[in-house]
Amino acid sequence: GRQPGRFGHLIVRNQIIVVLKNFPAALLVRCLPRMLFFQVKWLLFDMLHGLGRPHLRGLAGAVRMAPGALRKRRAIQRARSASARALERALQ
């Protein structure tokens, strides 16, 4: 049997951590309002479908992992070879 939301918390958590670690600061600032809007929309959707708890668990996991992700971010951003502009174009 499939369990709804079994891995949902990991998807929410990992999506936030990947963005936090890998987006250049300028791109993160420009995209943040849209990302927050979609995170809230996604949370409301999950709550309406009985998956609010796993979603909140994922958000809590992202908060717990944020300090380590920010430490890794420094090294990732120093080694980045693509410009923020190139990354933004790839996301469109």
N, C-alpha and C positions, 0 to 999 in steps of 0.2 A: 504494500500500500504506500501511496505517496502521502506525505505530510505537507500540507500547505504551510509555507513560511519556514520550512526546515532550514534552509540556507539563506533566507531573506536577510537576517541580521548581518551576515557576512558580506552580502552584496552592498548593503547600505554603508557599513563600516569601511569596506575596501574602496568604494567609490570616493568617499570623502578623503581618505588617507592618500590615495593616488593623486588626487587633485592638489591637496595640500603640499605634497612632496615635489610634484613635478611641474606645476604651473609657475611660470615666471611671475614675479610680484605684480608687474604692471597688468598682465593679462588676468591674474587672479582678482585684482581690484575691479577691472572692467567687467568681468563675468560674474562677480559675486552676487549682485542683486538678482540676476536671472537664475543662478544656481540655488539661491535661497528660496526663490519663488517655487522652483520645481521640487525642491526638497519638501517644502510645506505641502504642496499639492500631492506629492507622492505619499507623504505621511497620512494626509486626510483620506486618500484613496485606500491605503492599507487599513486604516481604522474602520472605514465603511465595510471592508471585506473581512473583518475579523483578524487582521494581521498587524494591528497596531503595536502589540507587545514586542514581536520580533523586530519591528522597525525601530522602536525606541531602544531596544537592546543594542541594535547596530549603532545608533547615534551615541549611546553611552560608551560603546567600545571605541568609537572614533575619538571621543573626548579623552578616554584613558590612553589611547595610543598617540595622541597629538604631540606631546613633548618629545617622544622618540622620533616621530616623523619630522618634526622641525629640526632636530639635530641632523638627521640624514639629509634633509632639504639643503643644508648649506653645501655639502659635498656635491649633491646632484646638480645644483644650480651653478656651481663653479665649473663643473665638467660639461655643462650643456653646450651643444654645438648649434642648435637651431635657435633662431631669433624668436622673440615673443611674437613678432608679426607673422612669421612663417607658421608658428603653432596656431595662431588665431585663424589664419586662412585655412589650415587643415581641419579645423573644427567646424567650419561653416558648411 
